Structures are given as C-alpha cells and as structure tokens.
Amino acid sequence: MTKDVIRVLLIDDDEDDCVVTRDLLEEVEGQSFYFKWVPTHHEAVEEIRRGGYHVFLLDVRLGSWSGLDILRYELDHGRKGPVVVLTGHGTRELDVEAMQSGAAGYLVKGTFGAAELERTIRYAIERHRYLPTETGREEGSELARTLVFMGAKGGVGTTTVAANVAAALVRGGREATILDLRSQFGTLASQLDVAPSTSLYDLLELEVEKIDENALDNCLRRHSSGLGVLCSPQRAFNEEQISADCAAAIMKSAGKNKEFVVVDLPSEVTPGSREVLTSADFIGIVVEREPSCVLHAEKNLDMLRAWNVGGTVGLVLVDRTPRSAPLPVSTIRARLNCDVYGTIPAAPDVYQEAQTQGGPLVLLAPQHDAVGALVELAERLSAEKLLPVPV
C-alpha cells in the first residue's frame, strides 16, 4: 500500500465506533492515515463538498437519515470517491443494496480488525481508480492527464509555475502541451521565448464545430525542448471571454494521444475557465505565502467545492520575494484544508535572468533550489497516483 498519507472521512453518528475505527487505523503498520469524523448528515454534506479525501467510511444509519442516500446523492453513487459501507447488522439484502448504490466495500461492525479494514480501504481506492470519471473517461485511456494552474489572485506567478512544470515534464521524457487560455495578452510566449504566428486567437475565430486536433496543431508553436505551446492572443482581440463550448472543444482536441496537457488559467472566472476546471484531473491553486493571498485562495476553494469539481484540488505555494516570516506551510494547509503539492522558494534574480534570456527556469538554471522544487512538483503530478507533500 502507498506510504503517502491516506485521508479518511468517517461518517457515523456513534462516537464509540469513531474511537474503534481510529484505533484500528493507528494499528496499521507501514501506512499513515489522516482521520476525520463527522456524526451528522449536515456535517457530512459539508465535508464531502469541501473535498480532499481519498476514501469515505459510511454508516448505513445516520440518525434519521440513511447513509445510502448520502452514497447515492452527495457521493454520486461512489463516483466522487471510494466508499466503504459500515453496518451493525449484516444482511445479504443490505450488502447487495450498498453495492448497487455504488459502494466499493462493505464491513460489519465488530467483526473486523486493522488488517481487514486496511485491506478493504486499499481495495476500494484501487477499484475507484478504474471507474469512469465525471468526464466520461477512465484512467489510463488515450486522453491526457490535465493539469490546470490558476492563481489565487493575479500576479502570483501562475504562468511561471505552469511553464516550468510543462518544461520539466518534457525534460523528463514526457510528451506535453501547454495552453495559455487567456483571451487577452499573456506572458507565456515571452517566458518560453516563442514567437507565435498563430495563437488562441485563431482558434477562437473558428466555429466551435471546426475546433479539432488539426486546427489546434496548426495553432501550436513548438518550443526547442519539444513542448507544444498554445499562446494567448498577441494582438487586440474583441472577445472578452472564451465560451464554455470553445473551451470544451480545445481541451478535447488537446487531450487526444498526449500524456499531459498543462493549462495556464487567469484568476478571473469565466464560462470557459469553469468548463476547464470542472473537467481537469488536477487543479493547482497557486498561492503566495501571505495572508491576503491565502484569503483569496479560500474563496477560490469554496467556489470549486460548490461546483463539485471531479478532479483533485491542491495548493502550490510560492515565495515571489524573500520574506522574513512567510506563513508556515502547516498553517496554510490547515487554514485551507487542502493538500500541498509543491512549495517554490523565492529566486527573483534567477527568474529575472530567465526572463532576460527567454526560456523556462528548469532548462536555464537546473541546479537552483527553485528548479529542484519545480521538478519535484512535476514529478508529483506525473506519478501514477497524484502525490501531495506528506503532512
């Protein structure tokens, strides 16, 4: 079983059962768990919508509510996460009903120990990996893994993070494309030192039905590293927003027969960006380690949870300038209740040199600490299972 922390949410109105479950998880050797208990239907709904859990342990009876209703509706028949159903009295009928409702496992209270609980959780997580996602595809299909980066607010370095993650993927032998989905001028072209003769502008001039793989390929520029780049419009463009239909067509075309699609999104929410976010495999909120930016990130996370996005949401923490006392990573993680996937140290001199030379930092200064952090971020996001930084 993976050594990374598994986040478990127990939904059960019996505090004694909470204590028993917590103690059993603590007995499991070689595996760490983050454990949270909620005893009511209302708290369960709030916590499910907040997101961030790898598995749900769900009591069949929750006061006057049925746990199976939570499974069917709030957890969308198990599509929002693997569910192990717990009950005090096992019957074949209940077992069948739970599985038909989307449960990945079933345990009778008082009859299992730490080893069986760990094995059931592991099976549930593995089984869930092969279920169709909310985008209608399975892991391991021909479509790319989509990594979306969005700043908690403007000016936090989102384009720099996205460009360097994409470049690190290509440097590591992966096939990747990066998309700058801003309807107005963005800095990706200058950061990668590409001079686009075609761009997103040309795609948006087409009818939606004509946005396909060939049309996208005609607008991609090829970086010297092999990275495919779709730049934002490099000239005045009348359209203020990218429509949801256009965004969907671009993402579908970009994802075919590729390993990774990296998306640089503006912090402002548009119909197009919402379409991208709700279909992403990973959404990285780029957050500067200072109070006002953390507050903006909190609002962004609330928005994503309200949308019930199907992908993993995580934090990428950045220090744009050296600070005497940046907010601790543990404080930000606890405040936002969200996993951290990377922490990028300040390196203003090297970033400035990279901008001057024209090219991603990971290719121009491979020995720098900031590059090491960006490469590690790319490795975490390209692993078979997305790997947050251990707590």
C-alpha positions as CSV (number, residue, x, y, z in Angstrom):
1,M,0.0,0.0,0.0
2,T,1.2,3.5,-0.7
3,K,3.3,5.2,2.0
4,D,1.6,8.5,1.4
5,V,-1.0,9.7,3.9
6,I,-4.5,8.4,3.1
7,R,-7.2,10.9,4.1
8,V,-10.2,9.1,5.6
9,L,-13.6,10.6,6.4
10,L,-15.8,8.6,8.8
11,I,-19.5,9.4,8.6
12,D,-21.1,7.8,11.7
13,D,-23.3,9.0,14.5
14,D,-21.8,6.7,17.1
15,E,-18.8,8.2,18.9
16,D,-17.7,4.8,20.3
17,D,-17.5,3.5,16.7
18,C,-15.4,6.5,15.8
19,V,-12.9,5.6,18.6
20,V,-12.7,2.0,17.5
21,T,-12.2,2.9,13.8
22,R,-9.5,5.5,14.7
23,D,-7.7,3.0,16.9
24,L,-7.8,0.3,14.2
25,L,-6.3,2.7,11.7
26,E,-3.5,3.5,14.1
27,E,-2.7,-0.2,14.4
28,V,-2.0,-0.5,10.6
29,E,1.8,-0.8,10.1
30,G,3.6,0.9,7.3
31,Q,0.7,3.3,6.4
32,S,-0.3,6.7,7.8
33,F,-3.8,8.0,7.8
34,Y,-5.4,11.4,8.2
35,F,-8.7,10.6,10.1
36,K,-11.7,12.9,10.4
37,W,-15.1,12.0,12.0
38,V,-18.4,13.7,11.3
39,P,-21.6,12.5,13.2
40,T,-24.4,14.2,11.4
41,H,-25.9,14.4,7.9
42,H,-25.3,18.1,7.7
43,E,-21.7,17.9,8.7
44,A,-21.2,15.0,6.3
45,V,-22.5,17.0,3.3
46,E,-20.3,20.0,4.2
47,E,-17.2,17.9,4.5
48,I,-17.9,15.9,1.3
49,R,-18.3,19.1,-0.6
50,R,-15.1,20.5,0.9
51,G,-13.3,17.6,-0.7
52,G,-9.8,16.3,-0.3
53,Y,-10.5,12.7,1.0
54,H,-9.2,9.5,-0.5
55,V,-11.9,7.2,1.0
56,F,-15.2,7.5,2.8
57,L,-16.3,5.1,5.6
58,L,-20.1,5.4,5.8
59,D,-22.5,4.1,8.4
60,V,-25.8,2.8,6.9
61,R,-27.8,4.6,9.7
62,L,-27.1,8.3,10.4
63,G,-29.7,9.4,12.9
64,S,-32.9,9.8,11.0
65,W,-31.1,9.7,7.7
66,S,-30.0,6.8,5.6
67,G,-26.3,6.6,4.8
68,L,-27.1,5.0,1.5
69,D,-28.8,8.3,0.5
70,I,-25.6,10.1,1.1
71,L,-23.9,7.5,-1.1
72,R,-26.4,7.8,-3.9
73,Y,-26.7,11.6,-4.0
74,E,-23.9,13.5,-2.3
75,L,-21.3,11.0,-3.3
76,D,-22.9,10.4,-6.7
77,H,-23.1,6.6,-6.4
78,G,-19.4,6.4,-5.4
79,R,-18.1,8.4,-8.3
80,K,-16.9,11.3,-6.1
81,G,-14.7,8.9,-4.1
82,P,-14.5,5.2,-2.9
83,V,-17.0,4.4,-0.2
84,V,-16.8,1.6,2.3
85,V,-20.2,1.0,4.0
86,L,-20.3,0.1,7.7
87,T,-23.3,-1.5,9.4
88,G,-24.1,-3.1,12.8
89,H,-26.1,-5.9,11.3
90,G,-25.1,-7.5,8.1
91,T,-27.6,-9.0,5.7
92,R,-27.3,-10.1,2.1
93,E,-30.0,-7.7,1.1
94,L,-28.2,-4.7,2.6
95,D,-24.9,-5.9,1.1
96,V,-26.5,-6.0,-2.4
97,E,-28.2,-2.6,-1.9
98,A,-25.0,-1.0,-0.8
99,M,-23.0,-2.3,-3.8
100,Q,-25.8,-1.4,-6.2
101,S,-25.7,2.2,-4.8
102,G,-22.0,2.4,-5.6
103,A,-20.2,1.2,-2.5
104,A,-16.7,-0.3,-3.2
105,G,-16.7,-2.3,0.1
106,Y,-18.8,-3.5,3.0
107,L,-17.9,-4.2,6.6
108,V,-20.0,-5.4,9.6
109,K,-19.0,-3.5,12.8
110,G,-17.3,-5.6,15.4
111,T,-16.3,-8.3,13.0
112,F,-13.1,-6.9,11.5
113,G,-9.7,-5.9,12.7
114,A,-7.0,-3.5,11.5
115,A,-5.7,-5.8,8.7
116,E,-9.2,-6.3,7.2
117,L,-10.0,-2.6,7.4
118,E,-6.7,-1.6,5.7
119,R,-7.3,-4.2,3.0
120,T,-10.9,-3.1,2.4
121,I,-9.7,0.6,2.1
122,R,-6.9,-0.4,-0.2
123,Y,-9.3,-2.4,-2.5
124,A,-11.8,0.5,-2.5
125,I,-9.2,3.0,-3.6
126,E,-7.8,0.7,-6.3
127,R,-11.3,-0.1,-7.6
128,H,-12.2,3.5,-7.8
129,R,-9.2,4.3,-10.0
130,Y,-10.7,2.3,-12.8
131,L,-14.2,3.8,-12.6
132,P,-15.2,6.3,-15.3
133,T,-14.6,9.8,-14.2
134,E,-17.1,12.7,-14.4
135,T,-15.6,13.5,-17.8
136,G,-16.7,10.1,-19.1
137,R,-13.2,8.5,-19.4
138,E,-11.1,6.1,-17.4
139,E,-7.7,6.5,-16.1
140,G,-5.2,5.0,-18.5
141,S,-7.3,6.0,-21.5
142,E,-5.8,7.7,-24.6
143,L,-6.7,11.1,-23.2
144,A,-4.0,13.2,-21.4
145,R,-3.8,14.0,-17.7
146,T,-4.9,17.6,-17.5
147,L,-3.0,19.8,-15.0
148,V,-4.6,23.2,-14.5
149,F,-2.9,26.0,-12.7
150,M,-4.9,29.1,-11.5
151,G,-3.7,31.9,-9.3
152,A,-5.4,32.6,-6.0
153,K,-5.2,36.2,-7.4
154,G,-3.4,37.9,-10.2
155,G,0.4,38.4,-10.1
156,V,1.4,35.4,-8.0
157,G,3.4,33.7,-10.7
158,T,0.9,31.2,-12.1
159,T,2.4,31.3,-15.7
160,T,5.9,30.8,-14.3
161,V,4.8,27.7,-12.4
162,A,2.8,26.3,-15.3
163,A,5.5,26.9,-17.9
164,N,8.2,25.3,-15.7
165,V,6.1,22.2,-14.8
166,A,5.4,21.7,-18.5
167,A,9.1,22.1,-19.4
168,A,10.1,19.7,-16.5
169,L,7.7,17.1,-17.9
170,V,9.3,17.3,-21.3
171,R,12.8,17.3,-19.8
172,G,11.8,14.1,-18.0
173,G,10.9,12.4,-21.3
174,R,7.1,13.0,-21.2
175,E,5.0,14.4,-24.1
176,A,3.2,17.6,-23.0
177,T,1.3,20.5,-24.4
178,I,0.8,23.8,-22.6
179,L,-2.2,26.0,-23.2
180,D,-2.4,29.7,-22.3
181,L,-6.2,30.1,-22.1
182,R,-6.4,33.9,-21.7
183,S,-8.5,35.8,-24.2
184,Q,-6.2,38.8,-23.7
185,F,-2.4,39.0,-23.9
186,G,-0.5,36.7,-21.6
187,T,3.2,36.2,-20.9
188,L,3.7,32.5,-21.7
189,A,5.1,33.3,-25.2
190,S,7.8,35.5,-23.8
191,Q,8.6,33.2,-20.9
192,L,9.2,30.3,-23.3
193,D,10.8,32.6,-26.0
194,V,8.4,31.6,-28.8
195,A,7.2,34.0,-31.4
196,P,3.7,32.7,-32.4
197,S,2.5,33.4,-35.9
198,T,-0.8,31.7,-34.8
199,S,-2.4,31.6,-31.3
200,L,-5.6,31.1,-29.4
201,Y,-6.9,34.0,-31.3
202,D,-7.0,31.9,-34.5
203,L,-8.9,29.1,-32.7
204,L,-11.5,31.4,-31.3
205,E,-12.1,32.8,-34.8
206,L,-13.4,29.4,-35.9
207,E,-16.8,27.9,-35.4
208,V,-16.8,25.6,-32.5
209,E,-17.5,22.5,-34.7
210,K,-14.3,23.2,-36.6
211,I,-12.0,23.2,-33.5
212,D,-10.4,19.8,-33.7
213,E,-7.0,18.2,-33.4
214,N,-5.8,19.5,-36.8
215,A,-7.0,23.1,-36.1
216,L,-5.2,23.0,-32.7
217,D,-2.0,21.6,-34.2
218,N,-1.9,24.4,-36.7
219,C,-2.0,26.9,-33.9
220,L,0.6,25.2,-31.6
221,R,4.2,26.5,-31.6
222,R,6.9,24.1,-30.9
223,H,9.4,25.1,-28.2
224,S,13.0,24.0,-28.7
225,S,12.6,21.4,-25.9
226,G,9.8,19.7,-27.8
227,L,7.0,21.2,-25.8
228,G,3.9,22.2,-27.7
229,V,2.7,25.7,-26.9
230,L,-0.7,27.4,-27.5
231,C,-0.1,31.1,-26.8
232,S,-2.8,33.6,-25.8
233,P,-3.6,36.3,-28.4
234,Q,-0.7,38.5,-29.1
235,R,-2.8,41.3,-30.5
236,A,-6.0,43.1,-29.7
237,F,-9.0,40.8,-29.5
238,N,-12.6,41.9,-29.3
239,E,-14.0,38.9,-27.4
240,E,-13.9,39.4,-23.6
241,Q,-14.4,35.7,-22.7
242,I,-13.8,32.2,-24.0
243,S,-17.1,30.4,-24.2
244,A,-17.7,27.1,-22.5
245,D,-18.2,25.3,-25.8
246,C,-14.9,26.7,-27.2
247,A,-13.0,25.7,-24.1
248,A,-14.5,22.2,-24.2
249,A,-13.6,21.7,-27.8
250,I,-10.0,22.9,-27.2
251,M,-9.5,20.7,-24.2
252,K,-10.9,17.7,-26.1
253,S,-8.6,18.3,-29.0
254,A,-5.5,18.9,-26.8
255,G,-6.0,15.8,-24.8
256,K,-6.1,13.2,-27.5
257,N,-3.0,10.9,-27.7
258,K,-1.0,13.1,-25.4
259,E,0.4,12.3,-21.9
260,F,-0.1,15.7,-20.3
261,V,-1.9,18.9,-21.0
262,V,-0.9,21.8,-18.8
263,V,-3.2,24.8,-18.6
264,D,-2.4,28.3,-17.5
265,L,-5.7,29.9,-16.5
266,P,-6.3,33.5,-15.4
267,S,-7.5,34.1,-11.9
268,E,-10.8,35.6,-13.1
269,V,-13.6,33.1,-13.6
270,T,-15.3,32.9,-17.0
271,P,-17.6,30.3,-18.6
272,G,-14.6,28.9,-20.4
273,S,-12.4,28.6,-17.3
274,R,-15.2,26.9,-15.4
275,E,-15.5,24.3,-18.2
276,V,-11.8,23.7,-18.0
277,L,-11.8,23.5,-14.2
278,T,-14.7,21.1,-13.9
279,S,-13.1,18.7,-16.4
280,A,-9.5,18.8,-15.0
281,D,-7.6,15.9,-13.4
282,F,-5.7,18.3,-11.2
283,I,-6.3,21.9,-10.2
284,G,-3.4,23.7,-8.6
285,I,-4.2,26.9,-6.8
286,V,-1.0,29.0,-6.8
287,V,-0.8,30.8,-3.5
288,E,1.7,33.3,-2.2
289,R,2.6,32.7,1.4
290,E,1.0,35.9,2.8
291,P,-2.4,36.5,4.5
292,S,-4.3,38.3,1.7
293,C,-3.4,35.7,-0.9
294,V,-4.5,32.9,1.4
295,L,-7.8,34.7,1.9
296,H,-8.3,34.8,-1.9
297,A,-7.3,31.1,-2.1
298,E,-10.0,30.3,0.5
299,K,-12.7,31.9,-1.7
300,N,-11.4,30.0,-4.8
301,L,-11.6,26.7,-3.0
302,D,-15.1,27.4,-1.8
303,M,-16.1,28.1,-5.4
304,L,-14.5,24.8,-6.6
305,R,-16.2,22.8,-3.9
306,A,-19.6,24.4,-4.7
307,W,-19.1,23.3,-8.3
308,N,-18.3,19.7,-7.2
309,V,-15.2,19.5,-9.5
310,G,-14.3,15.9,-10.2
311,G,-10.5,16.4,-10.2
312,T,-8.0,16.6,-7.4
313,V,-7.6,20.1,-6.0
314,G,-4.3,21.1,-4.4
315,L,-2.1,24.0,-3.4
316,V,1.2,25.2,-4.9
317,L,2.8,27.6,-2.5
318,V,5.2,30.3,-3.8
319,D,7.5,32.9,-2.4
320,R,7.9,35.6,-5.0
321,T,10.3,37.6,-2.9
322,P,12.3,36.7,0.2
323,R,10.3,37.3,3.3
324,S,11.4,37.5,6.9
325,A,8.4,35.4,8.0
326,P,6.3,33.8,5.3
327,L,3.2,32.0,6.6
328,P,4.2,28.4,7.6
329,V,3.1,25.7,5.2
330,S,1.3,23.8,8.0
331,T,-0.7,27.0,8.8
332,I,-1.8,27.4,5.2
333,R,-2.7,23.7,4.8
334,A,-4.8,23.8,8.0
335,R,-6.5,27.1,7.1
336,L,-7.5,25.9,3.7
337,N,-8.0,22.2,4.5
338,C,-6.2,21.3,1.3
339,D,-3.2,19.2,0.4
340,V,0.0,21.0,-0.7
341,Y,1.8,19.6,-3.8
342,G,4.7,22.0,-4.0
343,T,6.5,24.8,-2.3
344,I,8.6,27.0,-4.5
345,P,11.2,29.2,-2.8
346,A,12.0,32.8,-3.7
347,A,14.5,33.3,-6.5
348,P,14.0,36.7,-8.0
349,D,17.4,37.1,-9.5
350,V,17.2,33.8,-11.3
351,Y,13.7,34.4,-12.5
352,Q,14.8,37.7,-13.9
353,E,17.7,36.1,-15.7
354,A,15.4,33.5,-17.2
355,Q,13.1,36.2,-18.5
356,T,16.0,38.1,-20.0
357,Q,17.4,35.0,-21.7
358,G,14.0,33.8,-22.8
359,G,13.2,30.3,-21.6
360,P,11.9,28.3,-18.7
361,L,13.9,28.3,-15.5
362,V,14.2,24.5,-15.3
363,L,16.2,24.5,-18.6
364,L,18.4,27.5,-17.9
365,A,19.3,27.0,-14.2
366,P,18.9,23.3,-13.5
367,Q,20.9,23.4,-10.3
368,H,18.9,26.1,-8.5
369,D,16.8,25.2,-5.4
370,A,13.7,26.7,-7.0
371,V,14.2,24.5,-10.1
372,G,14.5,21.4,-7.8
373,A,11.2,22.4,-6.2
374,L,9.5,22.8,-9.7
375,V,10.9,19.5,-10.9
376,E,9.7,17.8,-7.8
377,L,6.2,19.3,-8.3
378,A,6.2,17.9,-11.9
379,E,7.2,14.5,-10.6
380,R,4.4,14.5,-8.0
381,L,1.8,15.4,-10.7
382,S,3.1,12.9,-13.2
383,A,3.2,9.9,-10.8
384,E,0.7,7.1,-11.4
385,K,-1.2,8.5,-8.4
386,L,-1.1,12.2,-7.7
387,L,1.3,12.6,-4.7
388,P,0.8,15.5,-2.3
389,V,3.6,16.6,0.0
390,P,3.4,14.4,3.2
391,V,2.0,16.2,6.2
